[in-house]
Amino acid sequence: MKTDYKKMAFALMLSLGVAFTFTSCEDPDDDNDPIDTGNVIVNANITANTTWNKDKVYQLGGRITVESGATLTIEAGTIIKGEAGTGPNATALLIARGGKLMAEGTATAPIIFTSIADEITPEDIVAGNFGSPNLNPDVNGLWGGLIVLGKAKISASNDNGDVSEVQIEGIPTSDPNGLYGGNDDTDDSGVIKYVSIRHGGANIGSGNEINGLTLGGVGSGTVIENVEIVSNQDDGIEFFGGTVEVKNAVVWNVGDDAIDTDQSWAGTLDNFVVISPGNHNFELDGPEGTYITGHTIKNGYVIANDVELERFSTDLINTDDNSIVNLENIFFTEIAEGQKINRVVFNVGEVNYSGIVLDVTSETLSSHVNGEVPAGVTAGSTYTTDLSVFEWTWAKQAGKF
């Protein structure tokens, strides 16, 4: 008979009262994949003040909501990874009205939202390697995204007239945490600084995908500065009403529109970079109800196409007949034949162009405008964007601008 000395030693230590601590890691696919090992899997909504620490990787097991009255604090340098899933199983982090997200990364320790397929680790962040070690920057749709909802005014309506609150796209109507809008334009949903959101945009049904960063009725008390969206399947940043300001943003390789505005967003986007979206660089829509106001987009650097990745945007700027927006000091480069500032004849006086510079010759400028060239649109090669603030981004580390 073979003697099992390990079992004998184990039994002896138990008899002597030796204490043991066991740890376990949920690995549903049981494939010894190091992506899963050691992750803190989050499966329940956040209903009390909670902190996520930088020495752990947090894995979203579904649509996780920070509910009203609760605050989620995420330390600088923390990595959050969403599991794969589509439709009602799409993973996302949702900040409900009345909830707060305090995600304050730094230029040397950004907070990264990504997919469980991404092998990036806390050690990579410490070493200053902020790009994915295994996923290309055009891989998208692997999880959902970040959704922030607030109580600021929106312009929306239904068959009965104006409504002050609606359900955000992507969240089932059975979930009341998906409602946004109200009458508090100074509403505070927290702080988002030095945050990179990658490889998201999971399909939730009927061709409807989650945006990289969705802002629904978010108020001016919320601080959003230094954010990056990389390779989201749908839009990069989409505003649904609200008054929030966004400063220092990069949107790279998204599948649809880079910047999308709806429902009378009344804030400002200041100092930003857009790189090769799959559709419009700007999709700028107006009010959907009787509440009417506009927004400002300024100091932008737009790389319209990426020949290396064969990614080409469509319209340089796309507006509708009810758009209300001031476009100031935006530089477009890598412009292809046929790309235009579209619909400049719509809503003249409500869509204002100032300091819009296309990196083309004066002779070809008119071919990139659908209609008469507005006085604020010229050919040239100068820009006002402060690109130095983006050194921390994956896009900058990859040499894209």
Backbone hydrogen bonds, N-H to C=O, Kabsch-Sander energy under -0.5 kcal/mol:
donor,donor_aa,acceptor,acceptor_aa,energy
5,Y,3,T,-1.0
8,M,4,D,-1.8
9,A,5,Y,-2.5
10,F,6,K,-2.3
11,A,7,K,-2.5
12,L,8,M,-2.2
13,M,9,A,-2.3
14,L,10,F,-1.9
15,S,11,A,-2.1
16,L,12,L,-1.3
17,G,14,L,-1.4
18,V,13,M,-2.5
27,D,25,C,-0.5
30,D,27,D,-1.9
36,D,33,D,-1.4
37,T,33,D,-1.0
39,N,36,D,-1.8
40,V,57,V,-3.0
41,I,39,N,-0.8
42,V,59,Q,-3.3
43,N,41,I,-0.6
46,I,65,T,-2.8
47,T,45,N,-0.7
50,T,71,T,-2.5
52,W,73,T,-2.9
56,K,53,N,-1.4
58,Y,79,I,-2.2
59,Q,40,V,-2.8
60,L,58,Y,-0.6
60,L,81,K,-2.6
61,G,42,V,-3.0
61,G,59,Q,-0.6
64,I,62,G,-0.9
64,I,92,A,-2.8
65,T,63,R,-0.5
66,V,94,L,-3.0
67,E,46,I,-2.4
67,E,65,T,-0.9
69,G,98,G,-2.3
70,A,67,E,-2.2
72,L,100,K,-2.7
73,T,50,T,-3.1
73,T,71,T,-0.6
74,I,72,L,-0.5
74,I,102,M,-2.5
75,E,52,W,-2.5
75,E,73,T,-0.5
77,G,109,A,-1.1
78,T,75,E,-1.6
79,I,56,K,-0.7
80,I,112,I,-3.0
81,K,58,Y,-3.3
82,G,114,T,-2.9
83,E,60,L,-2.1
87,G,203,N,-2.9
89,N,86,T,-2.0
90,A,87,G,-1.8
91,T,83,E,-0.5
92,A,62,G,-1.3
93,L,145,G,-2.1
94,L,64,I,-3.0
94,L,92,A,-0.6
95,I,147,I,-3.2
96,A,66,V,-2.0
96,A,94,L,-0.8
97,R,179,L,-0.5
99,G,96,A,-2.5
100,K,70,A,-2.0
101,L,189,S,-2.3
102,M,72,L,-3.1
102,M,100,K,-0.5
103,A,101,L,-0.8
103,A,191,V,-3.1
104,E,74,I,-0.9
104,E,102,M,-0.8
105,G,103,A,-0.8
105,G,193,K,-2.7
106,T,109,A,-1.2
111,I,194,Y,-2.5
112,I,78,T,-2.1
113,F,196,S,-3.2
114,T,80,I,-2.8
114,T,112,I,-0.5
116,I,82,G,-1.9
118,D,115,S,-1.7
124,D,121,T,-0.6
125,I,121,T,-1.5
126,V,122,P,-2.2
127,A,123,E,-1.9
128,G,124,D,-0.5
128,G,125,I,-1.3
129,N,124,D,-2.7
130,F,128,G,-1.0
139,V,136,N,-1.6
140,N,138,D,-0.5
141,G,200,G,-2.8
142,L,199,H,-2.2
143,W,199,H,-0.6
144,G,91,T,-0.9
146,L,212,G,-2.2
147,I,93,L,-2.7
147,I,145,G,-0.5
148,V,214,T,-3.0
149,L,95,I,-2.4
150,G,216,G,-2.9
152,A,217,G,-2.8
155,S,263,Q,-1.4
156,A,154,I,-0.7
156,A,163,V,-0.7
158,N,161,G,-2.6
161,G,158,N,-1.9
163,V,156,A,-2.0
166,V,180,Y,-1.8
168,I,178,G,-2.9
171,I,168,I,-1.6
175,D,172,P,-2.0
178,G,175,D,-2.0
179,L,176,P,-1.5
180,Y,166,V,-2.3
181,G,150,G,-2.8
182,G,152,A,-1.0
184,D,151,K,-2.6
185,D,183,N,-0.9
187,D,184,D,-1.6
189,S,187,D,-0.6
191,V,101,L,-2.1
192,I,223,V,-3.1
193,K,103,A,-2.8
194,Y,225,E,-1.3
194,Y,226,N,-0.7
195,V,226,N,-1.6
196,S,111,I,-2.7
197,I,228,E,-3.2
198,R,113,F,-2.6
199,H,230,V,-1.9
201,G,144,G,-3.0
202,A,143,W,-2.6
204,I,208,N,-3.5
208,N,205,G,-1.5
209,E,207,G,-0.6
210,I,202,A,-1.3
212,G,235,D,-2.3
213,L,236,G,-2.3
214,T,146,L,-2.6
215,L,238,E,-2.6
216,G,148,V,-2.6
216,G,214,T,-0.5
217,G,215,L,-0.6
217,G,240,F,-2.8
220,S,185,D,-2.8
221,G,187,D,-1.4
222,T,187,D,-0.7
222,T,219,G,-1.6
223,V,190,G,-2.3
224,I,222,T,-0.6
224,I,245,E,-0.7
225,E,192,I,-2.4
226,N,247,K,-2.4
227,V,248,N,-1.7
228,E,195,V,-2.4
229,I,250,V,-2.8
230,V,197,I,-2.7
231,S,252,W,-3.0
233,Q,200,G,-2.1
234,D,210,I,-0.6
236,G,257,D,-2.1
237,I,258,A,-2.2
238,E,213,L,-2.1
239,F,260,D,-2.7
240,F,215,L,-3.0
241,G,239,F,-0.6
241,G,262,D,-2.8
242,G,153,K,-2.8
243,T,218,V,-2.3
244,V,218,V,-1.6
245,E,222,T,-0.5
246,V,268,T,-2.6
247,K,224,I,-1.9
248,N,270,D,-2.3
248,N,271,N,-0.9
249,A,271,N,-1.3
250,V,227,V,-2.1
251,V,273,V,-2.4
252,W,229,I,-2.9
253,N,275,I,-2.5
255,G,232,N,-3.3
256,D,234,D,-1.8
258,A,280,H,-2.0
259,I,281,N,-1.4
260,D,237,I,-2.4
261,T,283,E,-2.3
262,D,239,F,-2.0
263,Q,286,G,-1.1
266,A,242,G,-3.0
269,L,296,T,-2.5
270,D,246,V,-2.4
270,D,268,T,-0.6
271,N,298,K,-1.9
272,F,299,N,-1.8
273,V,249,A,-2.6
274,V,301,Y,-2.2
275,I,251,V,-2.8
276,S,303,I,-3.1
278,G,254,V,-2.5
279,N,256,D,-2.1
281,N,315,D,-1.7
283,E,259,I,-2.8
284,L,282,F,-0.6
284,L,318,N,-2.8
285,D,261,T,-2.4
285,D,283,E,-0.7
288,E,155,S,-1.1
292,I,290,T,-0.5
295,H,324,I,-1.3
296,T,267,G,-2.0
297,I,326,N,-2.7
298,K,269,L,-2.8
299,N,328,E,-1.8
300,G,329,N,-1.4
301,Y,272,F,-1.9
302,V,331,F,-3.5
303,I,274,V,-3.2
303,I,301,Y,-0.5
304,A,302,V,-0.8
304,A,333,T,-2.4
306,D,311,R,-3.0
310,E,306,D,-0.7
311,R,306,D,-2.3
312,F,310,E,-0.5
313,S,304,A,-1.4
314,T,279,N,-2.1
316,L,340,K,-2.8
317,I,340,K,-1.0
318,N,282,F,-2.0
319,T,342,N,-0.5
320,D,284,L,-1.0
323,S,320,D,-1.3
325,V,350,E,-1.8
326,N,295,H,-2.3
327,L,325,V,-0.6
327,L,352,N,-3.2
328,E,297,I,-2.5
328,E,326,N,-0.6
329,N,354,S,-2.8
330,I,355,G,-0.6
331,F,300,G,-2.8
332,F,357,V,-2.9
333,T,302,V,-2.8
339,Q,336,A,-1.8
341,I,368,H,-2.4
342,N,317,I,-2.7
342,N,340,K,-0.8
344,V,370,N,-0.9
346,F,343,R,-1.5
348,V,345,V,-0.6
349,G,351,V,-0.6
350,E,347,N,-2.3
351,V,347,N,-1.4
352,N,325,V,-2.3
352,N,350,E,-0.6
354,S,327,L,-2.2
356,I,376,G,-2.7
357,V,330,I,-2.4
357,V,355,G,-0.7
358,L,378,T,-2.8
359,D,332,F,-2.5
360,V,358,L,-2.4
364,T,361,T,-0.7
365,L,361,T,-0.8
367,S,364,T,-1.0
368,H,365,L,-2.0
369,V,366,S,-1.3
370,N,341,I,-2.7
371,G,369,V,-1.5
377,V,374,P,-1.8
378,T,356,I,-2.7
378,T,376,G,-0.5
380,G,358,L,-2.3
387,L,385,T,-1.1
389,V,386,D,-0.8
390,F,387,L,-1.7
391,E,388,S,-0.9
393,T,390,F,-1.7
397,Q,393,T,-2.4
398,A,394,W,-2.1
399,G,396,K,-1.7
400,K,395,A,-2.4
